[in-house]
Structures are given as structure tokens and as C-alpha cells.
Amino acid sequence: LMTQNLLECALREDGGQLHNAYESLGVLGEDLHLLLLDPDRFLFDNQSIENGMQLLYRSGKLYGRDKEETLITDAFCRVSRGKSEAFFIGGFSGSGKSMLVDSLRDRVKCVGGYVTKHKFDAMSREKPLSGVISAFNQVCLMIKGRARPVIAKKLGEEFGVDFSLLMRLLPNVSVLLPEHVRPVINVDAGEAMNARSVCFTLLRFVRVVSSPRHPIMLFLDDMQWADSTALDVIHTILSDTMGSSCMFFVGTYRDNEVQVDHDIFNLIRELEMSHVHTTKLSLAGLDQSDLNTMISDALCLYPRICKSLSDILFQKTKGNPFFVLEFMQSLKSHGLLQYNIHQ
């Protein structure tokens, strides 16, 4: 394809017909740079045509989110030095909020941290505390595979005779201290204990299991469905006056589905008043340049070749990554994307 475009440059000088002739050496240099960086993607051969159209996005790449990735990574680095922080991400559905958070998972695990997640839904308000409790219950299983003896001893010392209360709230804690297992009434922990008791018990748990060497990253997704009771627990842990908790809280929400008086914004104000470092981020759609890079990678074509298609996709989707993926898949499924080396 590059050779064909170079020949078209010669035809232009002779008054020949043009398709994608290079306009300058600078444009040619950009294509050569991409070719050298990733020859397997941009070298076009007959086998590519025979295999049919494929959408080959770069695995794990967040297009157009370099700045946001840096912000969330820097925030976690501060937490891993011994301070709790909060990070809120708003944006339309499909804007890539969850993918941005997931990009941090490997870094957290690499330094010995624990990543736990809960996704709220329309039914969450019926049992407002169950989601947060479930998220911390998962942490117990993560600890089992790492620092079980040390943490188990500290939990035993912290809770003493109250250990049965912790086990009632977080059943998985029994894997850390099997000798403390006692018959427990099978009732919903969030209903059996009042909110204040849940807050204090979870705070004591986080104080013990979290540290600069083992920070906890709590990710609550779709917080537009969260109840104020659940958010009160988050505030209590993050604003721990003893300062011994080490937790990175990340909350995402659809900012087009919340009003200014939503509990999320009350939580943000309370955290700031409690001097908890809080970052607020809003994800918009990809700009035209980043979207074109995404389509270029998917089609294994130079950006200049697929710019006209990218411009149409931008008009249709406003750069929403999820909508772009769905639109491209629809074009492919209907046979509307085809390779043609002659045009």
C-alpha cells in the first residue's frame, strides 16, 4: 500500500489519477515510523485479504486516556506511601471508566496490594450495606494466599472476644483463623447489625489488614445506585482519625444520571472537609485524533487512510469508546468493511 501511494506521487507529477498519494515527505515519514514500530500490523499481504476483515485493537490499550492513567497511578502511589485517598470518575455509560480503573489492577497487585470491587445496581438500595461488606469479605480470601499468619494474629489481638462479631460480618475471615470458627446464625449481616456497628467493625478490620506494603484498593462501580448508608462507611474508613488505614477508594458513576444533591457529591464534600485527598475526574468521548488511532490499529491501516471513516464514526458516536466498538463490529458483521488495495 505504501509502495502504491509512492507511485501515485509520481503519477501526480505526470498529471495521473490520484487516490492516496503522499502529500509530503513528512506524511511518508509518519507512515514509515509506524511501520518500523509495528511491522506485523502495518505490512499488508495477500494472506491478510484472504483471512477477511478483522478488528485487531491493541490488547489492554486505553486509547486517549494517557493523562487520566497518569492521574490515577500517581494517586495510588501516594496511597502506597501510607495515606488513604479517594478518586471519583464520572462519565457517560461506555466512556471507559471501568477500563481506566482496571488498568491499575496489575500495579496494585505487583506491590502487594489487594483489589476488591463491587458493582451497584437498581436493587442495591434494598440492602444498602451488602455490597460494601461483600467487597471486604473478598479481601479475606486474598489475604489467605499471602500474609495469613501475620494478619491472623493481628486480627485476633485487635478483636479478641469480639472476633465472632467480625466473623458474622465477614464470614470469609474464618479462613484466616480456622480455630475461631463458631456456629453462626445465617442472617444478612447488613440487616442484623446497625450501620454504626458495621462502620466501626470494618474500620478496625481495615486498620489491621491494610498497610503501605499491603494497601487496599476498593472499587465501587455505578455509584449512582449507591445508598448514603454505604457511602457513610466509605467516609468513616477514609477519614480515620488514627491515620492507620491505608486504602485507595475509587468510585465511578454516570454523571448524566445524578443530580447535584446526590449522595456522591455529599461524600466528596465530607471527605474534603475531613482533609482526605480527593480527586475528581470526568471522562468525555475520545477526540478525533485518538479515535483515528484506535480505528487505524483495528484495521491495520495507516491513520491517513482511515481518517474519513473515523470522522464519520466521531459524528455518529461523539467519541464514546463503547459505541465506537459496537459500531465497528456492526459494520464488520454486515460485510460493510472490506480491504481493497486498489482504492
Disulfide bonds with the S-S distance in Angstrom:
none
